[in-house]
Amino acid sequence: MQNENFADAVLVVLGHGTTLNDQSAAPVFQHVAELRRRQIFREVREAFWKQEPQVRNVLAEITGLRVFIVPLFISEGYFSTEIIATELGFCFPDNLKLKTQNSELHYCRPVGSHPSMTGVILARAAGIVKQFPFPRAPKPAETTLLIVGHGTERNAHSRLAIQRQVELIRGQNVFAEVGAVFMEEAPFIQHFHAVAKTKHVVVVPFFISDGLHVVEDIPVLLGEPEKLVKERHDAGQPTWRNPTEKHGRLVWYSPAVGTEPHLADVILERVREAANIFLPRPAPAG
């Protein structure tokens, strides 16, 4: 086993970003702050694809001998492995190292496909039911867990991370059922009641941020009136009341997985993998 020493290295946490919603960038800043606090790297920087500071400009400013770019993305999908990786000069997954005049750049795997994300999903599901045990907290054995993804037909790998999590959690035989629903491909979120056969349903959005998809689009697709969702959002209120009955199901809806504190450890392990340093895998808290 190699010694872990990143004192000469720069970590860049890369998010998608958007100019439409401030919350989209929040997980990037959250995990960057935590990793700066740990003082493992010479420098930790945030960067984005769709907002400032843009990743190309950030990389141009860095002079570190080693630079590790960790995509804070949910899957090895269209943006993280095709668009962004190619634009930065990498070929995913065959060539993830690039030498420039001043640095050696490493493009790491996205956080969402990491094995410990299973624990993050389970923690989100347990946490939301514990927080809102009305009229009583249902037992997992009488509950359906649905993992929500974006989905896209542009890249077949986009849904693989979610399907893998469904298989892993289903194999634990904790919930009555475990399934996946998507915004842009079948099975669609608005048909969740056809997937979930039990009365109690816990929905966990497998998204990085509590952005517009999570706080507005998905609640509407689950059955809340769009006007009501927007009124709640504009008033700074939760856009989903836990639990809410829809289509004969009592539905709990959790925050996105990307703000879970354990993701800082996942980012760090993605760096270790790129550097060929293999340490015991961290277990998520809770």
C-alpha positions as CSV (number, residue, x, y, z in Angstrom):
1,M,0.0,0.0,0.0
2,Q,1.3,3.4,-0.9
3,N,1.4,6.2,1.6
4,E,-1.3,8.8,1.3
5,N,0.4,12.2,0.7
6,F,-1.5,14.9,-1.3
7,A,0.5,17.9,0.1
8,D,1.6,18.7,-3.4
9,A,-1.7,18.1,-5.0
10,V,-4.7,20.3,-5.9
11,L,-8.3,18.9,-5.7
12,V,-10.9,20.3,-8.0
13,V,-14.5,19.4,-7.1
14,L,-16.5,19.7,-10.3
15,G,-20.2,20.4,-10.4
16,H,-22.6,20.9,-13.3
17,G,-23.9,24.2,-12.1
18,T,-26.7,26.4,-13.4
19,T,-27.6,30.1,-13.5
20,L,-31.3,29.2,-12.8
21,N,-31.0,28.0,-9.2
22,D,-28.6,29.0,-6.4
23,Q,-29.0,25.6,-4.6
24,S,-27.6,23.7,-7.5
25,A,-24.0,24.7,-6.5
26,A,-24.5,24.3,-2.8
27,P,-23.2,20.7,-2.5
28,V,-20.0,21.6,-4.3
29,F,-19.3,24.5,-1.9
30,Q,-20.3,22.3,1.1
31,H,-17.9,19.5,0.3
32,V,-15.1,21.9,-0.8
33,A,-15.3,23.6,2.6
34,E,-15.1,20.3,4.5
35,L,-12.1,19.1,2.5
36,R,-10.3,22.4,2.9
37,R,-10.9,22.0,6.7
38,R,-9.1,18.7,6.7
39,Q,-6.0,20.2,5.1
40,I,-5.1,17.1,3.1
41,F,-4.4,18.9,-0.2
42,R,-2.3,21.9,-1.0
43,E,-5.4,23.5,-2.4
44,V,-9.1,22.6,-2.8
45,R,-11.0,24.4,-5.5
46,E,-14.6,24.5,-6.7
47,A,-15.4,24.5,-10.4
48,F,-18.5,24.2,-12.6
49,W,-19.5,23.4,-16.2
50,K,-22.4,25.8,-16.5
51,Q,-21.5,28.7,-14.1
52,E,-18.6,30.6,-12.6
53,P,-16.0,29.7,-11.7
54,Q,-15.8,27.6,-14.9
55,V,-13.6,24.5,-14.9
56,R,-11.4,25.5,-17.8
57,N,-10.6,28.9,-16.1
58,V,-9.9,27.1,-12.8
59,L,-7.5,24.6,-14.4
60,A,-5.7,27.4,-16.2
61,E,-5.0,29.1,-12.8
62,I,-3.6,26.0,-11.1
63,T,0.1,25.3,-10.9
64,G,0.1,22.2,-8.7
65,L,2.2,19.2,-9.7
66,R,-0.8,16.9,-9.4
67,V,-4.4,18.0,-10.0
68,F,-7.3,15.7,-9.2
69,I,-10.7,16.5,-10.8
70,V,-13.6,14.8,-9.1
71,P,-17.0,15.1,-10.9
72,L,-19.7,15.7,-8.3
73,F,-22.2,13.9,-10.6
74,I,-24.6,11.1,-9.9
75,S,-23.7,8.7,-12.7
76,E,-21.1,7.9,-15.4
77,G,-23.4,9.5,-17.9
78,Y,-23.7,11.9,-20.7
79,F,-22.2,15.0,-19.1
80,S,-19.6,13.6,-16.8
81,T,-18.1,11.0,-19.1
82,E,-18.8,12.3,-22.6
83,I,-19.2,16.1,-22.8
84,I,-17.0,17.3,-19.9
85,A,-14.3,14.6,-20.0
86,T,-13.9,15.0,-23.8
87,E,-13.8,18.8,-23.6
88,L,-11.0,18.7,-21.0
89,G,-9.0,16.3,-23.1
90,F,-9.7,12.9,-21.4
91,C,-11.1,9.7,-22.9
92,F,-13.4,8.0,-20.3
93,P,-12.7,5.4,-19.1
94,D,-9.5,4.5,-21.0
95,N,-7.4,7.6,-20.6
96,L,-8.0,9.5,-17.4
97,K,-4.5,11.1,-17.0
98,L,-3.3,14.1,-18.9
99,K,0.1,15.8,-18.7
100,T,0.4,19.6,-19.3
101,Q,3.4,21.9,-19.2
102,N,3.0,22.4,-15.4
103,S,0.8,19.6,-14.1
104,E,-0.4,16.0,-14.2
105,L,-4.2,16.0,-14.4
106,H,-6.3,13.1,-13.1
107,Y,-9.9,12.9,-14.1
108,C,-11.6,10.8,-11.4
109,R,-14.8,8.7,-11.6
110,P,-18.1,10.4,-10.6
111,V,-19.1,10.1,-6.9
112,G,-22.5,8.7,-7.6
113,S,-21.3,5.3,-8.9
114,H,-19.3,4.7,-5.7
115,P,-20.3,1.6,-3.8
116,S,-20.9,3.4,-0.5
117,M,-23.7,5.5,-2.1
118,T,-26.0,2.6,-1.0
119,G,-25.5,3.6,2.6
120,V,-26.3,7.2,1.7
121,I,-29.6,6.2,0.1
122,L,-30.6,4.1,3.0
123,A,-29.7,6.9,5.4
124,R,-31.9,9.3,3.5
125,A,-34.8,6.9,3.5
126,A,-34.6,6.1,7.2
127,G,-34.0,9.8,8.1
128,I,-37.1,11.2,6.4
129,V,-39.4,8.6,8.0
130,K,-37.9,9.2,11.4
131,Q,-38.3,12.9,11.0
132,F,-41.9,12.7,10.0
133,P,-43.4,9.5,11.7
134,F,-47.0,10.4,10.9
135,P,-49.4,8.7,11.6
136,R,-46.7,6.2,12.6
137,A,-43.3,5.3,11.2
138,P,-43.9,2.4,8.8
139,K,-41.6,-0.6,9.0
140,P,-39.3,-1.1,6.0
141,A,-40.9,-4.5,5.5
142,E,-44.2,-2.8,4.7
143,T,-42.7,0.0,2.6
144,T,-41.6,0.5,-1.0
145,L,-38.3,2.4,-1.6
146,L,-38.2,4.3,-4.9
147,I,-35.0,5.8,-6.1
148,V,-35.6,8.7,-8.5
149,G,-33.3,9.5,-11.4
150,H,-33.2,12.0,-14.2
151,G,-32.8,9.5,-17.0
152,T,-31.9,10.2,-20.6
153,E,-31.9,8.4,-23.9
154,R,-28.6,10.1,-24.9
155,N,-26.5,7.8,-22.8
156,A,-27.3,4.2,-21.8
157,H,-25.0,4.5,-18.8
158,S,-27.0,7.3,-17.2
159,R,-29.4,5.0,-15.4
160,L,-26.9,2.3,-14.5
161,A,-25.9,3.8,-11.2
162,I,-29.5,3.9,-10.0
163,Q,-30.2,0.4,-11.3
164,R,-27.2,-0.9,-9.5
165,Q,-28.4,0.7,-6.2
166,V,-31.8,-0.9,-6.7
167,E,-30.2,-4.3,-7.1
168,L,-27.9,-3.8,-4.0
169,I,-30.7,-2.6,-1.7
170,R,-33.2,-5.2,-3.0
171,G,-30.6,-7.9,-2.2
172,Q,-30.7,-6.8,1.5
173,N,-34.3,-7.8,1.8
174,V,-35.1,-4.9,4.0
175,F,-37.9,-3.2,2.1
176,A,-41.1,-4.8,0.7
177,E,-40.0,-3.6,-2.7
178,V,-37.3,-1.5,-4.2
179,G,-37.6,0.2,-7.6
180,A,-36.5,3.1,-9.8
181,V,-38.5,5.8,-11.5
182,F,-37.2,8.5,-13.9
183,M,-38.1,12.0,-15.1
184,E,-37.3,11.4,-18.8
185,E,-37.6,7.6,-19.4
186,A,-39.7,4.7,-18.3
187,P,-40.8,3.9,-15.7
188,F,-41.8,7.5,-15.3
189,I,-42.2,9.2,-11.9
190,Q,-45.8,10.1,-12.5
191,H,-46.5,6.4,-12.7
192,F,-44.9,5.6,-9.4
193,H,-48.0,4.1,-8.0
194,A,-47.9,1.4,-10.6
195,V,-44.3,0.5,-9.4
196,A,-45.1,0.8,-5.7
197,K,-47.6,-1.8,-4.6
198,T,-47.5,-1.1,-0.9
199,K,-49.4,1.7,0.9
200,H,-46.2,3.3,2.3
201,V,-43.7,4.7,-0.1
202,V,-40.4,6.4,0.5
203,V,-39.0,8.4,-2.4
204,V,-35.3,9.3,-2.5
205,P,-34.1,11.6,-5.3
206,F,-30.7,10.3,-6.6
207,F,-29.6,13.8,-7.4
208,I,-26.6,15.9,-6.2
209,S,-28.5,19.1,-5.3
210,D,-31.8,20.2,-4.1
211,G,-32.2,22.2,-7.3
212,L,-35.3,22.8,-9.4
213,H,-35.7,19.2,-10.4
214,V,-35.8,18.0,-6.8
215,V,-37.8,20.9,-5.2
216,E,-40.2,21.7,-8.0
217,D,-40.3,19.2,-10.9
218,I,-40.4,15.9,-9.0
219,P,-43.1,17.0,-6.4
220,V,-45.3,18.0,-9.4
221,L,-44.6,14.6,-11.1
222,L,-45.5,12.9,-7.9
223,G,-48.9,14.6,-8.0
224,E,-48.7,17.9,-6.2
225,P,-50.4,20.8,-8.0
226,E,-47.8,22.9,-9.8
227,K,-49.3,26.2,-8.5
228,L,-49.1,25.0,-4.9
229,V,-45.5,23.8,-5.3
230,K,-44.4,27.2,-6.7
231,E,-46.3,29.1,-4.0
232,R,-44.5,27.0,-1.3
233,H,-41.1,27.4,-3.0
234,D,-41.5,31.2,-3.3
235,A,-42.5,31.4,0.4
236,G,-39.4,29.4,1.4
237,Q,-41.4,26.4,2.5
238,P,-40.8,22.7,1.8
239,T,-42.5,21.9,-1.5
240,W,-43.5,18.5,-0.3
241,R,-45.3,17.8,3.0
242,N,-44.2,14.5,4.6
243,P,-46.1,12.3,4.3
244,T,-48.6,13.2,1.6
245,E,-51.2,10.8,0.2
246,K,-51.2,10.3,-3.5
247,H,-52.9,7.6,-5.6
248,G,-53.8,5.7,-2.5
249,R,-50.1,5.7,-1.3
250,L,-48.7,7.5,1.7
251,V,-45.5,9.1,0.3
252,W,-42.4,10.4,2.1
253,Y,-40.0,12.4,0.0
254,S,-36.4,13.0,1.1
255,P,-33.8,15.6,0.2
256,A,-31.3,14.8,-2.5
257,V,-28.4,12.5,-1.7
258,G,-25.7,15.0,-2.7
259,T,-25.7,17.1,0.5
260,E,-25.1,14.0,2.7
261,P,-21.8,14.8,4.6
262,H,-20.4,11.4,3.7
263,L,-19.8,12.6,0.1
264,A,-16.7,14.4,1.3
265,D,-15.2,10.9,2.1
266,V,-16.4,9.6,-1.3
267,I,-14.6,12.5,-3.1
268,L,-11.5,11.7,-1.2
269,E,-11.7,8.0,-2.1
270,R,-12.1,8.8,-5.8
271,V,-8.8,10.7,-5.5
272,R,-7.1,7.7,-3.8
273,E,-8.3,5.5,-6.6
274,A,-6.9,7.8,-9.3
275,A,-3.6,7.9,-7.4
276,N,-3.7,4.0,-7.0
277,I,-3.9,4.3,-3.2
278,F,-6.2,1.7,-1.7
279,L,-7.3,2.2,1.9
280,P,-10.2,0.7,3.8
281,R,-13.5,2.0,2.4
282,P,-15.2,4.6,4.6
283,A,-18.7,3.7,5.9
284,P,-21.3,6.4,5.8
285,A,-22.4,7.8,9.2
286,G,-25.8,6.7,10.4
